[in-house]
Amino acid sequence: MPRRTSVVRVSSKGQVVIPRALREKYGLTSGTRLEVAESDEGLVLAPLKQARSSGRQAGWRTLRGSAKGTNALKEHLAEHRREAKR
């Protein structure tokens, strides 16, 4: 049995707005992924647990965009070409 109920409307895009009090209570922020499951009582929304990524993958993700605005790639390719000519 639900402890608290709210009435929401489904938009033409199939979107619903989860009331602020519930978003805050369950830590739902923009971009949070939810699992939608069907039960005998109706639909159930549950936050997906974030999968752990390996340390190696996480390390590479933190570097994304770190060389933006530099000539790092051009310099690296030029150096690589110079070494390839040797």
WONORMO-V546924 format. One record per run of one state. SS is the DSSP state (~ for helix, > for strand, _ for the rest). FROM is the first residue (numbers start at 1). TO is the last residue. Records with the same first field share a line. If there is no record, write none. Layout:
BEGIN
SS = FROM-TO ; FROM-TO
END
This chain:
BEGIN
_ = 1-19 ; 27-33 ; 40-41 ; 48-54 ; 64-71 ; 86-86
~ = 20-26 ; 55-63 ; 72-85
> = 34-39 ; 42-47
END
